[in-house]
Amino acid sequence: MEEKYFLNDKINTVVTEGQITKSPIIVIDGVLFQYDEKLDTVKLPLTKKDMYLLTFLNKKTAGVIYGKIGKRGAVLISTKPNPN
């Protein structure tokens, strides 16, 4: 169960600190993933072991970089380099 909710728990911690909202944008290796407001979720094509670096951009910084959609904050995920 820890694997399934790892990212959600990390996001909730940053939300509690007021840095991002409950609906931040998600960017994986530079690719923006669509957030589904009706379901209050985003499906990510990776697991905890795929994640290499997790960075949170606060609402102001994400707004400057991503414009209107970034004003909720952003979660940047870098995956582990492919050893091939």
PyMOL Python script that loads the backbone (N, CA, C, O; Angstrom):
from pymol import cmd

cmd.read_pdbstr("""\
ATOM      1  N   MET A   1       0.811  -1.192   0.000  1.00  0.00           N
ATOM      2  CA  MET A   1       0.000   0.000   0.000  1.00  0.00           C
ATOM      3  C   MET A   1       0.859   1.262   0.000  1.00  0.00           C
ATOM      4  O   MET A   1       0.473   2.267  -0.596  1.00  0.00           O
ATOM      5  N   GLU A   2       2.009   1.223   0.655  1.00  0.00           N
ATOM      6  CA  GLU A   2       2.890   2.386   0.706  1.00  0.00           C
ATOM      7  C   GLU A   2       3.283   2.835  -0.702  1.00  0.00           C
ATOM      8  O   GLU A   2       3.336   4.030  -0.990  1.00  0.00           O
ATOM      9  N   GLU A   3       3.556   1.868  -1.569  1.00  0.00           N
ATOM     10  CA  GLU A   3       3.929   2.166  -2.952  1.00  0.00           C
ATOM     11  C   GLU A   3       2.838   2.960  -3.658  1.00  0.00           C
ATOM     12  O   GLU A   3       3.126   3.928  -4.362  1.00  0.00           O
ATOM     13  N   LYS A   4       1.596   2.555  -3.472  1.00  0.00           N
ATOM     14  CA  LYS A   4       0.477   3.165  -4.177  1.00  0.00           C
ATOM     15  C   LYS A   4       0.250   4.618  -3.773  1.00  0.00           C
ATOM     16  O   LYS A   4      -0.100   5.440  -4.619  1.00  0.00           O
ATOM     17  N   TYR A   5       0.439   4.944  -2.520  1.00  0.00           N
ATOM     18  CA  TYR A   5       0.111   6.286  -2.028  1.00  0.00           C
ATOM     19  C   TYR A   5       1.327   7.161  -1.754  1.00  0.00           C
ATOM     20  O   TYR A   5       1.186   8.244  -1.186  1.00  0.00           O
ATOM     21  N   PHE A   6       2.511   6.720  -2.142  1.00  0.00           N
ATOM     22  CA  PHE A   6       3.741   7.466  -1.882  1.00  0.00           C
ATOM     23  C   PHE A   6       3.660   8.905  -2.374  1.00  0.00           C
ATOM     24  O   PHE A   6       3.895   9.835  -1.603  1.00  0.00           O
ATOM     25  N   LEU A   7       3.336   9.095  -3.633  1.00  0.00           N
ATOM     26  CA  LEU A   7       3.293  10.438  -4.201  1.00  0.00           C
ATOM     27  C   LEU A   7       2.163  11.264  -3.584  1.00  0.00           C
ATOM     28  O   LEU A   7       2.342  12.449  -3.300  1.00  0.00           O
ATOM     29  N   ASN A   8       1.027  10.653  -3.381  1.00  0.00           N
ATOM     30  CA  ASN A   8      -0.107  11.337  -2.780  1.00  0.00           C
ATOM     31  C   ASN A   8       0.246  11.855  -1.383  1.00  0.00           C
ATOM     32  O   ASN A   8      -0.100  12.985  -1.038  1.00  0.00           O
ATOM     33  N   ASP A   9       0.921  11.051  -0.591  1.00  0.00           N
ATOM     34  CA  ASP A   9       1.327  11.465   0.750  1.00  0.00           C
ATOM     35  C   ASP A   9       2.298  12.641   0.697  1.00  0.00           C
ATOM     36  O   ASP A   9       2.178  13.585   1.477  1.00  0.00           O
ATOM     37  N   LYS A  10       3.253  12.584  -0.216  1.00  0.00           N
ATOM     38  CA  LYS A  10       4.221  13.682  -0.360  1.00  0.00           C
ATOM     39  C   LYS A  10       3.515  14.970  -0.772  1.00  0.00           C
ATOM     40  O   LYS A  10       3.803  16.037  -0.231  1.00  0.00           O
ATOM     41  N   ILE A  11       2.585  14.874  -1.733  1.00  0.00           N
ATOM     42  CA  ILE A  11       1.844  16.056  -2.190  1.00  0.00           C
ATOM     43  C   ILE A  11       1.017  16.623  -1.037  1.00  0.00           C
ATOM     44  O   ILE A  11       0.992  17.838  -0.840  1.00  0.00           O
ATOM     45  N   ASN A  12       0.351  15.775  -0.283  1.00  0.00           N
ATOM     46  CA  ASN A  12      -0.468  16.254   0.837  1.00  0.00           C
ATOM     47  C   ASN A  12       0.366  16.998   1.875  1.00  0.00           C
ATOM     48  O   ASN A  12      -0.110  17.967   2.466  1.00  0.00           O
ATOM     49  N   THR A  13       1.590  16.564   2.104  1.00  0.00           N
ATOM     50  CA  THR A  13       2.472  17.252   3.039  1.00  0.00           C
ATOM     51  C   THR A  13       2.762  18.667   2.557  1.00  0.00           C
ATOM     52  O   THR A  13       2.721  19.609   3.347  1.00  0.00           O
ATOM     53  N   VAL A  14       3.053  18.825   1.282  1.00  0.00           N
ATOM     54  CA  VAL A  14       3.371  20.148   0.727  1.00  0.00           C
ATOM     55  C   VAL A  14       2.114  21.021   0.667  1.00  0.00           C
ATOM     56  O   VAL A  14       2.198  22.236   0.851  1.00  0.00           O
ATOM     57  N   VAL A  15       0.962  20.419   0.412  1.00  0.00           N
ATOM     58  CA  VAL A  15      -0.312  21.150   0.428  1.00  0.00           C
ATOM     59  C   VAL A  15      -0.549  21.717   1.823  1.00  0.00           C
ATOM     60  O   VAL A  15      -0.925  22.880   1.969  1.00  0.00           O
ATOM     61  N   THR A  16      -0.331  20.901   2.840  1.00  0.00           N
ATOM     62  CA  THR A  16      -0.516  21.332   4.225  1.00  0.00           C
ATOM     63  C   THR A  16       0.377  22.524   4.559  1.00  0.00           C
ATOM     64  O   THR A  16      -0.009  23.393   5.341  1.00  0.00           O
ATOM     65  N   GLU A  17       1.559  22.563   3.973  1.00  0.00           N
ATOM     66  CA  GLU A  17       2.485  23.679   4.196  1.00  0.00           C
ATOM     67  C   GLU A  17       2.075  24.925   3.415  1.00  0.00           C
ATOM     68  O   GLU A  17       2.652  25.993   3.617  1.00  0.00           O
ATOM     69  N   GLY A  18       1.080  24.805   2.520  1.00  0.00           N
ATOM     70  CA  GLY A  18       0.585  25.943   1.762  1.00  0.00           C
ATOM     71  C   GLY A  18       1.399  26.317   0.535  1.00  0.00           C
ATOM     72  O   GLY A  18       1.177  27.376  -0.051  1.00  0.00           O
ATOM     73  N   GLN A  19       2.335  25.470   0.137  1.00  0.00           N
ATOM     74  CA  GLN A  19       3.171  25.776  -1.022  1.00  0.00           C
ATOM     75  C   GLN A  19       2.454  25.533  -2.345  1.00  0.00           C
ATOM     76  O   GLN A  19       2.668  26.252  -3.321  1.00  0.00           O
ATOM     77  N   ILE A  20       1.593  24.503  -2.366  1.00  0.00           N
ATOM     78  CA  ILE A  20       0.830  24.175  -3.566  1.00  0.00           C
ATOM     79  C   ILE A  20      -0.617  23.933  -3.155  1.00  0.00           C
ATOM     80  O   ILE A  20      -0.921  23.827  -1.967  1.00  0.00           O
ATOM     81  N   THR A  21      -1.509  23.847  -4.139  1.00  0.00           N
ATOM     82  CA  THR A  21      -2.902  23.521  -3.847  1.00  0.00           C
ATOM     83  C   THR A  21      -3.091  22.011  -3.959  1.00  0.00           C
ATOM     84  O   THR A  21      -2.152  21.287  -4.290  1.00  0.00           O
ATOM     85  N   LYS A  22      -4.287  21.544  -3.687  1.00  0.00           N
ATOM     86  CA  LYS A  22      -4.566  20.109  -3.802  1.00  0.00           C
ATOM     87  C   LYS A  22      -4.584  19.637  -5.249  1.00  0.00           C
ATOM     88  O   LYS A  22      -4.647  18.434  -5.504  1.00  0.00           O
ATOM     89  N   SER A  23      -4.530  20.555  -6.189  1.00  0.00           N
ATOM     90  CA  SER A  23      -4.592  20.206  -7.609  1.00  0.00           C
ATOM     91  C   SER A  23      -3.392  20.755  -8.368  1.00  0.00           C
ATOM     92  O   SER A  23      -3.570  21.528  -9.309  1.00  0.00           O
ATOM     93  N   PRO A  24      -2.159  20.372  -7.984  1.00  0.00           N
ATOM     94  CA  PRO A  24      -0.998  20.894  -8.702  1.00  0.00           C
ATOM     95  C   PRO A  24      -0.870  20.251 -10.078  1.00  0.00           C
ATOM     96  O   PRO A  24      -1.444  19.194 -10.339  1.00  0.00           O
ATOM     97  N   ILE A  25      -0.117  20.899 -10.948  1.00  0.00           N
ATOM     98  CA  ILE A  25       0.176  20.238 -12.218  1.00  0.00           C
ATOM     99  C   ILE A  25       1.288  19.225 -11.966  1.00  0.00           C
ATOM    100  O   ILE A  25       2.090  19.384 -11.046  1.00  0.00           O
ATOM    101  N   ILE A  26       1.324  18.203 -12.777  1.00  0.00           N
ATOM    102  CA  ILE A  26       2.322  17.147 -12.662  1.00  0.00           C
ATOM    103  C   ILE A  26       3.140  17.140 -13.945  1.00  0.00           C
ATOM    104  O   ILE A  26       2.587  17.074 -15.042  1.00  0.00           O
ATOM    105  N   VAL A  27       4.460  17.207 -13.801  1.00  0.00           N
ATOM    106  CA  VAL A  27       5.353  17.196 -14.960  1.00  0.00           C
ATOM    107  C   VAL A  27       6.363  16.068 -14.749  1.00  0.00           C
ATOM    108  O   VAL A  27       7.114  16.061 -13.774  1.00  0.00           O
ATOM    109  N   ILE A  28       6.365  15.119 -15.682  1.00  0.00           N
ATOM    110  CA  ILE A  28       7.297  13.993 -15.593  1.00  0.00           C
ATOM    111  C   ILE A  28       8.276  14.083 -16.754  1.00  0.00           C
ATOM    112  O   ILE A  28       7.892  14.020 -17.922  1.00  0.00           O
ATOM    113  N   ASP A  29       9.547  14.233 -16.405  1.00  0.00           N
ATOM    114  CA  ASP A  29      10.609  14.354 -17.415  1.00  0.00           C
ATOM    115  C   ASP A  29      10.247  15.387 -18.480  1.00  0.00           C
ATOM    116  O   ASP A  29      10.496  15.180 -19.667  1.00  0.00           O
ATOM    117  N   GLY A  30       9.659  16.496 -18.046  1.00  0.00           N
ATOM    118  CA  GLY A  30       9.326  17.590 -18.953  1.00  0.00           C
ATOM    119  C   GLY A  30       7.977  17.477 -19.637  1.00  0.00           C
ATOM    120  O   GLY A  30       7.585  18.387 -20.367  1.00  0.00           O
ATOM    121  N   VAL A  31       7.250  16.374 -19.418  1.00  0.00           N
ATOM    122  CA  VAL A  31       5.951  16.173 -20.054  1.00  0.00           C
ATOM    123  C   VAL A  31       4.845  16.478 -19.040  1.00  0.00           C
ATOM    124  O   VAL A  31       4.800  15.884 -17.963  1.00  0.00           O
ATOM    125  N   LEU A  32       3.962  17.401 -19.392  1.00  0.00           N
ATOM    126  CA  LEU A  32       2.854  17.799 -18.538  1.00  0.00           C
ATOM    127  C   LEU A  32       1.751  16.752 -18.605  1.00  0.00           C
ATOM    128  O   LEU A  32       1.321  16.365 -19.692  1.00  0.00           O
ATOM    129  N   PHE A  33       1.293  16.292 -17.440  1.00  0.00           N
ATOM    130  CA  PHE A  33       0.221  15.316 -17.386  1.00  0.00           C
ATOM    131  C   PHE A  33      -1.076  16.007 -17.039  1.00  0.00           C
ATOM    132  O   PHE A  33      -1.109  16.921 -16.216  1.00  0.00           O
ATOM    133  N   GLN A  34      -2.132  15.567 -17.666  1.00  0.00           N
ATOM    134  CA  GLN A  34      -3.447  16.174 -17.497  1.00  0.00           C
ATOM    135  C   GLN A  34      -4.059  15.767 -16.166  1.00  0.00           C
ATOM    136  O   GLN A  34      -4.105  14.587 -15.819  1.00  0.00           O
ATOM    137  N   TYR A  35      -4.518  16.748 -15.442  1.00  0.00           N
ATOM    138  CA  TYR A  35      -5.185  16.525 -14.167  1.00  0.00           C
ATOM    139  C   TYR A  35      -6.681  16.430 -14.420  1.00  0.00           C
ATOM    140  O   TYR A  35      -7.232  17.252 -15.151  1.00  0.00           O
ATOM    141  N   ASP A  36      -7.345  15.452 -13.835  1.00  0.00           N
ATOM    142  CA  ASP A  36      -8.779  15.284 -13.993  1.00  0.00           C
ATOM    143  C   ASP A  36      -9.478  15.842 -12.759  1.00  0.00           C
ATOM    144  O   ASP A  36      -9.551  15.179 -11.725  1.00  0.00           O
ATOM    145  N   GLU A  37      -9.994  17.075 -12.875  1.00  0.00           N
ATOM    146  CA  GLU A  37     -10.607  17.736 -11.725  1.00  0.00           C
ATOM    147  C   GLU A  37     -11.841  16.997 -11.221  1.00  0.00           C
ATOM    148  O   GLU A  37     -12.105  16.997 -10.018  1.00  0.00           O
ATOM    149  N   LYS A  38     -12.603  16.366 -12.116  1.00  0.00           N
ATOM    150  CA  LYS A  38     -13.799  15.640 -11.686  1.00  0.00           C
ATOM    151  C   LYS A  38     -13.436  14.458 -10.791  1.00  0.00           C
ATOM    152  O   LYS A  38     -14.128  14.175  -9.813  1.00  0.00           O
ATOM    153  N   LEU A  39     -12.362  13.780 -11.128  1.00  0.00           N
ATOM    154  CA  LEU A  39     -11.934  12.634 -10.337  1.00  0.00           C
ATOM    155  C   LEU A  39     -10.934  13.023  -9.253  1.00  0.00           C
ATOM    156  O   LEU A  39     -10.605  12.215  -8.385  1.00  0.00           O
ATOM    157  N   ASP A  40     -10.451  14.272  -9.307  1.00  0.00           N
ATOM    158  CA  ASP A  40      -9.439  14.767  -8.379  1.00  0.00           C
ATOM    159  C   ASP A  40      -8.224  13.833  -8.376  1.00  0.00           C
ATOM    160  O   ASP A  40      -7.702  13.465  -7.323  1.00  0.00           O
ATOM    161  N   THR A  41      -7.791  13.461  -9.584  1.00  0.00           N
ATOM    162  CA  THR A  41      -6.671  12.534  -9.688  1.00  0.00           C
ATOM    163  C   THR A  41      -5.946  12.706 -11.018  1.00  0.00           C
ATOM    164  O   THR A  41      -6.457  13.320 -11.956  1.00  0.00           O
ATOM    165  N   VAL A  42      -4.779  12.162 -11.068  1.00  0.00           N
ATOM    166  CA  VAL A  42      -4.025  12.062 -12.312  1.00  0.00           C
ATOM    167  C   VAL A  42      -3.389  10.674 -12.309  1.00  0.00           C
ATOM    168  O   VAL A  42      -2.813  10.246 -11.308  1.00  0.00           O
ATOM    169  N   LYS A  43      -3.498   9.983 -13.427  1.00  0.00           N
ATOM    170  CA  LYS A  43      -2.890   8.656 -13.533  1.00  0.00           C
ATOM    171  C   LYS A  43      -1.470   8.825 -14.050  1.00  0.00           C
ATOM    172  O   LYS A  43      -1.247   9.411 -15.109  1.00  0.00           O
ATOM    173  N   LEU A  44      -0.529   8.313 -13.301  1.00  0.00           N
ATOM    174  CA  LEU A  44       0.869   8.436 -13.685  1.00  0.00           C
ATOM    175  C   LEU A  44       1.403   7.096 -14.168  1.00  0.00           C
ATOM    176  O   LEU A  44       1.119   6.054 -13.577  1.00  0.00           O
ATOM    177  N   PRO A  45       2.178   7.131 -15.243  1.00  0.00           N
ATOM    178  CA  PRO A  45       2.691   5.885 -15.818  1.00  0.00           C
ATOM    179  C   PRO A  45       3.991   5.415 -15.171  1.00  0.00           C
ATOM    180  O   PRO A  45       4.905   4.973 -15.867  1.00  0.00           O
ATOM    181  N   LEU A  46       4.079   5.509 -13.840  1.00  0.00           N
ATOM    182  CA  LEU A  46       5.304   5.087 -13.180  1.00  0.00           C
ATOM    183  C   LEU A  46       5.016   4.658 -11.745  1.00  0.00           C
ATOM    184  O   LEU A  46       3.941   4.913 -11.202  1.00  0.00           O
ATOM    185  N   THR A  47       5.989   4.012 -11.159  1.00  0.00           N
ATOM    186  CA  THR A  47       5.871   3.574  -9.773  1.00  0.00           C
ATOM    187  C   THR A  47       6.919   4.309  -8.940  1.00  0.00           C
ATOM    188  O   THR A  47       7.751   5.039  -9.478  1.00  0.00           O
ATOM    189  N   LYS A  48       6.871   4.114  -7.649  1.00  0.00           N
ATOM    190  CA  LYS A  48       7.820   4.760  -6.744  1.00  0.00           C
ATOM    191  C   LYS A  48       9.264   4.450  -7.141  1.00  0.00           C
ATOM    192  O   LYS A  48      10.125   5.328  -7.092  1.00  0.00           O
ATOM    193  N   LYS A  49       9.524   3.212  -7.531  1.00  0.00           N
ATOM    194  CA  LYS A  49      10.900   2.835  -7.877  1.00  0.00           C
ATOM    195  C   LYS A  49      11.387   3.491  -9.164  1.00  0.00           C
ATOM    196  O   LYS A  49      12.593   3.551  -9.403  1.00  0.00           O
ATOM    197  N   ASP A  50      10.459   3.992 -10.010  1.00  0.00           N
ATOM    198  CA  ASP A  50      10.846   4.692 -11.239  1.00  0.00           C
ATOM    199  C   ASP A  50      11.298   6.130 -10.966  1.00  0.00           C
ATOM    200  O   ASP A  50      12.007   6.728 -11.776  1.00  0.00           O
ATOM    201  N   MET A  51      10.885   6.675  -9.825  1.00  0.00           N
ATOM    202  CA  MET A  51      11.168   8.080  -9.524  1.00  0.00           C
ATOM    203  C   MET A  51      12.605   8.261  -9.054  1.00  0.00           C
ATOM    204  O   MET A  51      13.098   7.523  -8.202  1.00  0.00           O
ATOM    205  N   TYR A  52      13.255   9.248  -9.624  1.00  0.00           N
ATOM    206  CA  TYR A  52      14.630   9.558  -9.261  1.00  0.00           C
ATOM    207  C   TYR A  52      14.682  10.826  -8.414  1.00  0.00           C
ATOM    208  O   TYR A  52      15.374  10.880  -7.397  1.00  0.00           O
ATOM    209  N   LEU A  53      13.941  11.844  -8.850  1.00  0.00           N
ATOM    210  CA  LEU A  53      13.951  13.130  -8.167  1.00  0.00           C
ATOM    211  C   LEU A  53      12.546  13.705  -8.161  1.00  0.00           C
ATOM    212  O   LEU A  53      11.864  13.711  -9.185  1.00  0.00           O
ATOM    213  N   LEU A  54      12.121  14.184  -7.012  1.00  0.00           N
ATOM    214  CA  LEU A  54      10.799  14.772  -6.839  1.00  0.00           C
ATOM    215  C   LEU A  54      10.995  16.206  -6.359  1.00  0.00           C
ATOM    216  O   LEU A  54      11.586  16.441  -5.305  1.00  0.00           O
ATOM    217  N   THR A  55      10.491  17.168  -7.147  1.00  0.00           N
ATOM    218  CA  THR A  55      10.655  18.578  -6.824  1.00  0.00           C
ATOM    219  C   THR A  55       9.297  19.255  -6.825  1.00  0.00           C
ATOM    220  O   THR A  55       8.469  19.009  -7.702  1.00  0.00           O
ATOM    221  N   PHE A  56       9.074  20.111  -5.834  1.00  0.00           N
ATOM    222  CA  PHE A  56       7.823  20.860  -5.763  1.00  0.00           C
ATOM    223  C   PHE A  56       8.106  22.320  -6.069  1.00  0.00           C
ATOM    224  O   PHE A  56       9.029  22.912  -5.511  1.00  0.00           O
ATOM    225  N   LEU A  57       7.301  22.902  -6.963  1.00  0.00           N
ATOM    226  CA  LEU A  57       7.385  24.341  -7.236  1.00  0.00           C
ATOM    227  C   LEU A  57       6.180  24.996  -6.591  1.00  0.00           C
ATOM    228  O   LEU A  57       5.045  24.572  -6.807  1.00  0.00           O
ATOM    229  N   ASN A  58       6.428  26.036  -5.795  1.00  0.00           N
ATOM    230  CA  ASN A  58       5.304  26.704  -5.151  1.00  0.00           C
ATOM    231  C   ASN A  58       4.441  27.401  -6.191  1.00  0.00           C
ATOM    232  O   ASN A  58       4.811  27.489  -7.362  1.00  0.00           O
ATOM    233  N   LYS A  59       3.287  27.895  -5.752  1.00  0.00           N
ATOM    234  CA  LYS A  59       2.306  28.480  -6.670  1.00  0.00           C
ATOM    235  C   LYS A  59       2.882  29.641  -7.477  1.00  0.00           C
ATOM    236  O   LYS A  59       2.618  29.757  -8.674  1.00  0.00           O
ATOM    237  N   LYS A  60       3.653  30.486  -6.840  1.00  0.00           N
ATOM    238  CA  LYS A  60       4.204  31.654  -7.534  1.00  0.00           C
ATOM    239  C   LYS A  60       5.224  31.241  -8.609  1.00  0.00           C
ATOM    240  O   LYS A  60       5.151  31.689  -9.753  1.00  0.00           O
ATOM    241  N   THR A  61       6.161  30.392  -8.224  1.00  0.00           N
ATOM    242  CA  THR A  61       7.194  29.954  -9.173  1.00  0.00           C
ATOM    243  C   THR A  61       6.591  29.174 -10.333  1.00  0.00           C
ATOM    244  O   THR A  61       6.939  29.410 -11.490  1.00  0.00           O
ATOM    245  N   ALA A  62       5.691  28.247 -10.028  1.00  0.00           N
ATOM    246  CA  ALA A  62       5.060  27.455 -11.081  1.00  0.00           C
ATOM    247  C   ALA A  62       4.229  28.341 -12.002  1.00  0.00           C
ATOM    248  O   ALA A  62       4.156  28.087 -13.205  1.00  0.00           O
ATOM    249  N   GLY A  63       3.601  29.380 -11.449  1.00  0.00           N
ATOM    250  CA  GLY A  63       2.827  30.319 -12.264  1.00  0.00           C
ATOM    251  C   GLY A  63       3.701  31.077 -13.249  1.00  0.00           C
ATOM    252  O   GLY A  63       3.299  31.328 -14.385  1.00  0.00           O
ATOM    253  N   VAL A  64       4.896  31.439 -12.806  1.00  0.00           N
ATOM    254  CA  VAL A  64       5.826  32.140 -13.702  1.00  0.00           C
ATOM    255  C   VAL A  64       6.277  31.220 -14.836  1.00  0.00           C
ATOM    256  O   VAL A  64       6.365  31.643 -15.988  1.00  0.00           O
ATOM    257  N   ILE A  65       6.558  29.975 -14.506  1.00  0.00           N
ATOM    258  CA  ILE A  65       7.071  29.030 -15.509  1.00  0.00           C
ATOM    259  C   ILE A  65       5.974  28.491 -16.423  1.00  0.00           C
ATOM    260  O   ILE A  65       6.159  28.430 -17.639  1.00  0.00           O
ATOM    261  N   TYR A  66       4.834  28.099 -15.853  1.00  0.00           N
ATOM    262  CA  TYR A  66       3.788  27.413 -16.623  1.00  0.00           C
ATOM    263  C   TYR A  66       2.560  28.266 -16.913  1.00  0.00           C
ATOM    264  O   TYR A  66       1.607  27.791 -17.531  1.00  0.00           O
ATOM    265  N   GLY A  67       2.574  29.517 -16.473  1.00  0.00           N
ATOM    266  CA  GLY A  67       1.438  30.395 -16.742  1.00  0.00           C
ATOM    267  C   GLY A  67       0.241  30.064 -15.868  1.00  0.00           C
ATOM    268  O   GLY A  67       0.386  29.603 -14.736  1.00  0.00           O
ATOM    269  N   LYS A  68      -0.935  30.305 -16.407  1.00  0.00           N
ATOM    270  CA  LYS A  68      -2.183  30.142 -15.652  1.00  0.00           C
ATOM    271  C   LYS A  68      -2.327  28.756 -15.023  1.00  0.00           C
ATOM    272  O   LYS A  68      -2.766  28.637 -13.879  1.00  0.00           O
ATOM    273  N   ILE A  69      -1.963  27.721 -15.759  1.00  0.00           N
ATOM    274  CA  ILE A  69      -2.132  26.370 -15.216  1.00  0.00           C
ATOM    275  C   ILE A  69      -1.170  26.078 -14.063  1.00  0.00           C
ATOM    276  O   ILE A  69      -1.410  25.161 -13.277  1.00  0.00           O
ATOM    277  N   GLY A  70      -0.105  26.833 -13.958  1.00  0.00           N
ATOM    278  CA  GLY A  70       0.868  26.612 -12.896  1.00  0.00           C
ATOM    279  C   GLY A  70       0.529  27.297 -11.590  1.00  0.00           C
ATOM    280  O   GLY A  70       1.213  27.085 -10.589  1.00  0.00           O
ATOM    281  N   LYS A  71      -0.496  28.101 -11.578  1.00  0.00           N
ATOM    282  CA  LYS A  71      -0.822  28.865 -10.372  1.00  0.00           C
ATOM    283  C   LYS A  71      -1.295  27.998  -9.210  1.00  0.00           C
ATOM    284  O   LYS A  71      -1.485  28.500  -8.102  1.00  0.00           O
ATOM    285  N   ARG A  72      -1.484  26.717  -9.449  1.00  0.00           N
ATOM    286  CA  ARG A  72      -1.851  25.785  -8.371  1.00  0.00           C
ATOM    287  C   ARG A  72      -0.612  25.139  -7.759  1.00  0.00           C
ATOM    288  O   ARG A  72      -0.704  24.419  -6.764  1.00  0.00           O
ATOM    289  N   GLY A  73       0.543  25.403  -8.358  1.00  0.00           N
ATOM    290  CA  GLY A  73       1.776  24.752  -7.940  1.00  0.00           C
ATOM    291  C   GLY A  73       2.096  23.618  -8.905  1.00  0.00           C
ATOM    292  O   GLY A  73       1.284  23.265  -9.760  1.00  0.00           O
ATOM    293  N   ALA A  74       3.280  23.058  -8.756  1.00  0.00           N
ATOM    294  CA  ALA A  74       3.686  21.991  -9.668  1.00  0.00           C
ATOM    295  C   ALA A  74       4.512  20.943  -8.942  1.00  0.00           C
ATOM    296  O   ALA A  74       5.252  21.239  -8.004  1.00  0.00           O
ATOM    297  N   VAL A  75       4.364  19.718  -9.403  1.00  0.00           N
ATOM    298  CA  VAL A  75       5.175  18.610  -8.937  1.00  0.00           C
ATOM    299  C   VAL A  75       5.993  18.154 -10.137  1.00  0.00           C
ATOM    300  O   VAL A  75       5.442  17.708 -11.144  1.00  0.00           O
ATOM    301  N   LEU A  76       7.311  18.270 -10.022  1.00  0.00           N
ATOM    302  CA  LEU A  76       8.209  17.849 -11.100  1.00  0.00           C
ATOM    303  C   LEU A  76       8.821  16.509 -10.706  1.00  0.00           C
ATOM    304  O   LEU A  76       9.390  16.361  -9.625  1.00  0.00           O
ATOM    305  N   ILE A  77       8.693  15.550 -11.593  1.00  0.00           N
ATOM    306  CA  ILE A  77       9.226  14.217 -11.336  1.00  0.00           C
ATOM    307  C   ILE A  77      10.246  13.884 -12.414  1.00  0.00           C
ATOM    308  O   ILE A  77       9.958  13.962 -13.609  1.00  0.00           O
ATOM    309  N   SER A  78      11.430  13.515 -11.979  1.00  0.00           N
ATOM    310  CA  SER A  78      12.454  13.014 -12.900  1.00  0.00           C
ATOM    311  C   SER A  78      12.566  11.518 -12.655  1.00  0.00           C
ATOM    312  O   SER A  78      12.635  11.066 -11.512  1.00  0.00           O
ATOM    313  N   THR A  79      12.583  10.761 -13.735  1.00  0.00           N
ATOM    314  CA  THR A  79      12.692   9.314 -13.587  1.00  0.00           C
ATOM    315  C   THR A  79      14.151   8.892 -13.652  1.00  0.00           C
ATOM    316  O   THR A  79      15.022   9.649 -14.080  1.00  0.00           O
ATOM    317  N   LYS A  80      14.387   7.676 -13.218  1.00  0.00           N
ATOM    318  CA  LYS A  80      15.744   7.145 -13.223  1.00  0.00           C
ATOM    319  C   LYS A  80      16.205   6.982 -14.662  1.00  0.00           C
ATOM    320  O   LYS A  80      15.438   6.560 -15.527  1.00  0.00           O
ATOM    321  N   PRO A  81      17.464   7.319 -14.909  1.00  0.00           N
ATOM    322  CA  PRO A  81      17.976   7.139 -16.274  1.00  0.00           C
ATOM    323  C   PRO A  81      17.911   5.686 -16.700  1.00  0.00           C
ATOM    324  O   PRO A  81      18.140   4.782 -15.896  1.00  0.00           O
ATOM    325  N   ASN A  82      17.601   5.468 -17.958  1.00  0.00           N
ATOM    326  CA  ASN A  82      17.546   4.125 -18.502  1.00  0.00           C
ATOM    327  C   ASN A  82      18.964   3.613 -18.695  1.00  0.00           C
ATOM    328  O   ASN A  82      19.740   4.251 -19.405  1.00  0.00           O
ATOM    329  N   PRO A  83      19.334   2.491 -18.094  1.00  0.00           N
ATOM    330  CA  PRO A  83      20.713   1.999 -18.183  1.00  0.00           C
ATOM    331  C   PRO A  83      21.079   1.460 -19.559  1.00  0.00           C
ATOM    332  O   PRO A  83      22.241   1.119 -19.783  1.00  0.00           O
ATOM    333  N   ASN A  84      20.140   1.370 -20.481  1.00  0.00           N
ATOM    334  CA  ASN A  84      20.443   0.818 -21.820  1.00  0.00           C
ATOM    335  C   ASN A  84      21.286   1.750 -22.615  1.00  0.00           C
ATOM    336  O   ASN A  84      21.632   1.447 -23.757  1.00  0.00           O
TER     337      ASN A  84
END
""", "prot")
cmd.dss("prot")
cmd.show_as("cartoon", "prot")
cmd.util.cbc("prot")
cmd.orient("prot")
